[in-house]
Amino acid sequence: MDVLSDVIGAMRAGRPYSSLTSAEAAWRMDFPSFGGARFHVVTAGRCRITRGRGAAVTLRPGDAVLFPHGAEHALENAGDGTTQLVCGAYQLDQARPHPLIQDLPDLVHVPARSDRHPNLQTSISLLRDELDHQAPGNDVVVPALLDVVLVHLFRAWITERAESQDTGWCVALGDRAISRSLRAMHQQPAGRWTVESLGAQAGLSRAAFARRFASLVGLPPLTYLTWWRLTTAARLLRTTDTPLSIVAQRSGYGSAYAFANAFKREYGLPAGEYRRQRRTDHRHIAEWEPPSSGFPLTLAPEAR
């Protein structure tokens, strides 16, 4: 898998959920902090986002916002007439967030522009239509479209940030040399990688690659490789019954003993105990369902 797909796959837990909401007059929706990510898209009318001490953001038709860390916020009307919103939420395992996710700000705002991110707008339109019509197969199509929207929101942020800064994960993923080495690590985490062989994947000398990788990613190449190997192992432990010896092999460890020591050093408990604890947590998260009433729309006092 590519890096972004791996990042989402490593953190995703349970089914996403969504809502299509129409509101008139004065209204407000309050969203408490949440162990995942939320997005909102305005398809008609205007609304305003308020969030603690952060500046308010006004959204117009086609504007999208993502709260990648599930920060508390509220939506309220910012104009006359009907406002229509497509909202969604994703369960994410926040116990070990990928540095790409950590790089994201509390709020990602993607304004609607005809010359930017057309695939995001297309996926939002498809999701809105699916929520509106409730056709046969809806339970299969909607979660798939929610995944597509999430990927396009990440892509939009990566594109925008890569154009305005010199370092960070958004730049690393767009850097031809470093992205090749990252893809190689993610496709073959158990590979016998060295700084020299990863540099060869990037088309750079050992020293040039090491400097460039650390500058963009913020970690030396082999430090990130070890982190990703143990993240891969943790995902196998909590989602599969794969024997520990096979988990060790797939994670790039030559022996179960070496894997056990590395895993305990990183996670603070043995791999078997981690599996017992997190499999229970994972089942609980996977069974989570949203309230039947959807998102918490309330009318402002003057509109009641």
N, C-alpha and C positions, 0 to 999 in steps of 0.2 A: 504494500500500500504506500501511497505518497504520505508526506509528513503531516499535512493538515488532516487527512482522513484518519491517520493513526492517532493524532492528538484527540480528535473528537471521539473516536472509538474507545480510547483508553479512559475517557472521563464519562461517557454517556452511561446512564443507568435508568431503567424503566422506560415507559412510553411517554413521549411528549404530549402536550395537549394544547388546544387552541380554541378560540372563540371569535365569532363575528358579531359585533355589537353595534347597534344604532341607537343614538340618543339625541333628544331634542331639548331645547331650553337650557336651563342651568343644571349641570350634572358634574359628578366627580367620581373617580375610581381610585381607591387607596390600595397600594400593593406593599405588604410588609416585606422585610428582608427574607430571602429565599435561598435555599441551598442548591442553586442552579442558575440558569440564565432565562431571561424574559426578553421578548421583543414586542414592539407595537408598530403598526403601520396605519397611517391615516389614508383612507380611500375616498372620503368625502368630508367637506367641512374643515374646521380647524380646531386644534386643542393645544393645551399647554401642559408641559411636564414641570412639576416642582419636586425638589429633592433636598430636603434638609437645608444646609447652607449653600448648596450649589445654585448657580444661576438658573432661572427658569428658561425653558426652551420651547418655542412655539413651533408646532408641526402643521404643515400644510399638506394638501392631497399629494400622495406619492412619497412623502417623507417616511423614513424608517428609523427606529432607534432600537438599540440592543443594550441590555443591562447584563453583561457577561458574568458578573459576580453576584447577581440577584440583589442589588442594593435597593433599599426602601425608596419608594417614590409614589407620586400621585399624578393622575391625569385629570384635567378639568377642561370644560369648554372654553373656547377663546374666540367665539364668533356666533352669529345668528344662524338659525336653520339647523338642519340635521347633520350630525357628525357620525361617520361610520368608521369603525376600527377593526382591523384584524390583529388579534393578539395571540401570542403563543408562549409556552414555557417548556423548558427542558430540564430534566433531572440530571445533575452532574455530580460526580464524585469529587468533592472538594478536599478530600484528605491529602491528595498528592497532585495538585494542579500542575499542568505542564507549563514551563516558562513562557511558551507562546501565549497561553491564556493569562498568565500573570502580567504580561506586557500590556494587556488591554486595559483601557481606562474604565472607570465605573460606568460611563455612558458613551456609547458609540452612536453618533448621529450621522445618518446617510441621507442628505437632502435629495429630493427628486430632481434629476437633471436629465434631459433627453439625450445628452451625449455621454452619460456616465452610467455604468452598471445596468445595461438593458436586461441582462439575464435575471438580475434580482427582481426587477419590476415584473418580468414575465412570470417568474415563480410565485410572486405575491398575488398576481392576478389569477393564476390557476388555483391557488389555495383559497382565495376569496370566493371564487365561483363554486369550488367544491363544498365549502362550508355553507354556501347559500342554497345549493340545490339538493344536498343530501341524497345523491344518486346511489344505486347499488354499487357495492365495492368501496363505499366511502371510508370504512374502517381500515382499509388497506392503503388507499390513496392519500388520505390526510396525513398520517405519520410520515409517509415517504416525502410528501411535499414540505412538511415541516423541516425535515432533515435538509432538503434542498435549499430552503430559505436560510437556514442557519449557515450552511456552507457559503452561500452568496453574500451574507452579511459579513462573514469573516474575510472573504475575498475582497469585498469593498474596502474594509478597514485596512487590509494589507496593502492594497493598491494606493489608497490615499496616504497612508503613513510612509510608504516607501518613497513617495515623491517629495516628502517634506523633512526627512531625517536621514542621518548617515549611518546609524547603527541600530541594532535591535532585530528581533525575529522577523518583522515584516520586510526588512532589508535583506536579511539572510535568505529568506525563501525566494526572493527575487534575484538574488545573486547567482549567476549561472554556475560558478565554480563551487561555492559553498552549498548550494542547493543539491548539486550532484552528490556531494559527500554525505549530506544528511539523508538523501533518498537511499543511498547505499546502506547506511547504518540501519535505517528503518526496514528496508527490504530483507536484510540479512543480519539481524542483531547478533546471531551466533557466529558470524564470520570472524576469522582470525585477523581482525583489523589492527593495523598499526598507524601511527601518524603518517608514516611514509606511504603506506598503501592507500590511505584515505586521501592523501595529497595527490596521489596518482589519479584517483577518481576525479578529483577537482581539476587536474591538469596543472598543478602547481608543485613547486619544490616543497620538501618537508618543512623547512623553516618558514617559507612564505605562506604556506597553507595554515600552519599552526597560528601564526600571527593574525591572519585574516579571519580565521574561524573564531578565535577568542575575541577579536575586536567586534565582530558582528553578533555572535551568539551570547557572549558574556561568560563562556566556560571554555576550558581547553577541550580539544576534540575527544580524548579518551575519558575525561571526566563526564562529558555529556553521554558518551557511549555507555558507560557504566550505569548512569542514571536511567537511561532508556531501557537497558537490559533488565534492570530490577523492576522498572515499571511494567514491562512486558510480562515478567514473571508474576507480579502481583495480579495482573489481569487474568492470567491463566489460573492462578490459585483461587480467585473468587468467583470465576465463571465456569470452570471446568473441573472434571475429576482426574485430570492428567496426573499420573504419578510424579512425585517430587523429582525422581531421577530424570524423567523426560523434561520436566519444567527446567531443570538445571541445564540440560543439553540445549534446549531451544533458546535459552537465555544467554548462551555463550560461555557456560562454565564447564570445565573439563571434568569436574567431579562434583558429586552431591555434597561432599564436605566443604569444598570451596564455596559452593553456592549457599549452603546453610550459613556459613560465617558471614558472607557478604550481605545476605538478606537480613540476618539478625542485626548486623551493624547498622544497616540503613533504616529498618522499620522498627527496631527495638523489641522484637519478639520472633520466635522461630517460625519458619514458613508454615509448618503444620498448624500451629496455633493461630496464625494469621488467617489461614484458610477457614478454620472452624468459626472464627469470629466474623469474618467478612462475608462468608457465604450466607450467614443469617441476615446480615445487614443488606446484602445484595437482593435476597429474596423479598425482604420487606420493601425495599425501594422499587423493585420490579412490579410489586402488587399495588403500588400507589396509584390512585385514580383521582382526578380533579373533582371538586364538588359539582353536583348535577346542575347547579344554577349558573355555572360558568364564572365569569369575572365579576368583581364586586362593584357593580354600578349602583350609585345612589344619587338621588336628586338633591340639589342644593335646597335649603329651606325655602327660598323665594319661589321655587318651581313646584313645590308640593301642593 
